[in-house]
Amino acid sequence: MPTPISTSAAPTAVAGAAEARLFVHARLLTMCTGGIDGHDSIAAVDGRIAAIGGQAEIRRRFPDAEVVDLEGRLVTPGLIDCHTHIVYGGDRSAEMERRLAGESYESIARAGGGILSTAAATARLTESELAATALPRIDALLADGVTTLEIKSGYGLELEVELRCLRAAHRIATLRPLSVSATYLAAHVVPPQFPGGSDGYVEQICSQYLPAVAASGLADAVDAYCETIAFSVDQVARVFERARDLRLPVKLHADQLCNMHGAALAARFGALSADHLEFTDAAGVAALARAGTVAVLLPGAFYFLRQQQAPPVRALRQAGVPMAIASDCNPGTSPMSSLLAAMNLAAVEFGLSTEECLAGVTREAARALGVLADRGSIEVGKSCDLAVWNVEQPAALVYSLGSRPLLQRVWRGCPLPAPAAPAAPAAPAAPTVSDR
Ligand SMILES: [Zn+2]
């Protein structure tokens, strides 16, 4: 077990971050410059970084501050998971058994499984139950050093349940010390037997759902799923035009299963991010570069779906498109609650460098959420969100799987111990033979 970091005073409650606190004797990977920063100490005041410098200078400037001695450890910005569907009801692990036994996804969906089973299970839960159900997955991400988490709705389908999911996302931010960005995934899947089909549903989203979500103030952005099995370019454009009218930023699930020219669509609307991008072509990459839209890579879904075509990482890199990495934690295609694992998969499966992986879960993930001015790097003026690691080299955070290298998180200037291994989720009824 790692030795606990010594402090000159007992850590104060998370809510009371009013006083100055110094984090000294660190190896700082600020993500502003390449490599380890020459300075070794940070002063946080009211939860924000007030100064970065040498230990003697920082101690002299803040003589009354509590001091946290990081004992030479590697410190990065707190990690940011910029794409998750982590709030949902139900459990689809039995589907994996059925698929491994040879049953097709279509057959499982026809028998009531798939995304609509998650939607049905989600609709049965209250706001507090939705938040509580997500906590084991949240805790796993916190144990990876995550301090900011994006949470999408999208399994609610109907307005009332969508709003409940967004409220559950905000409730999570009151149950755990972390920052939450909530995204309204407006066009995810067409509810069965919806009058007018997908066009009718898009009309309902634009005329009723989006204005209501905007008025609620619960969503930081609007998302959609552009795929042949979901919504067309024209339908998504209608949703995005309405979002623009309502001054909500947009992001898009684009080109995951085929080239729908989703990246170009996202760029046309100045989207914060275009996510997946396995089938994005050269024109799509160029459009992302011109728009400054972040490419969010989701290697967990690529892995679980056993996809063959990786996103055009080399073209994205050459065009200067910022690349972020996220867990895409969701019950259907990426049941993965580890951002460190996503980094490893991005390196192994997509060929990202370790530096790109680290930037992808810090600076570029912040950019993908539109919060770069506040988070994503260790800079004066930003929120003092840090991850303290038990590793020698930054590359070690990408290299291994399952090693649990986090020693400590710091969120808004408050040091927090690394969460223990997450508790198992509330046990559902034991599976019976008929469940198979
Ligand atoms: Zn997604």
Residues whose N, C-alpha, C, O or C-beta is under 5 A from the ligand:
A	BS01	ZN	D328
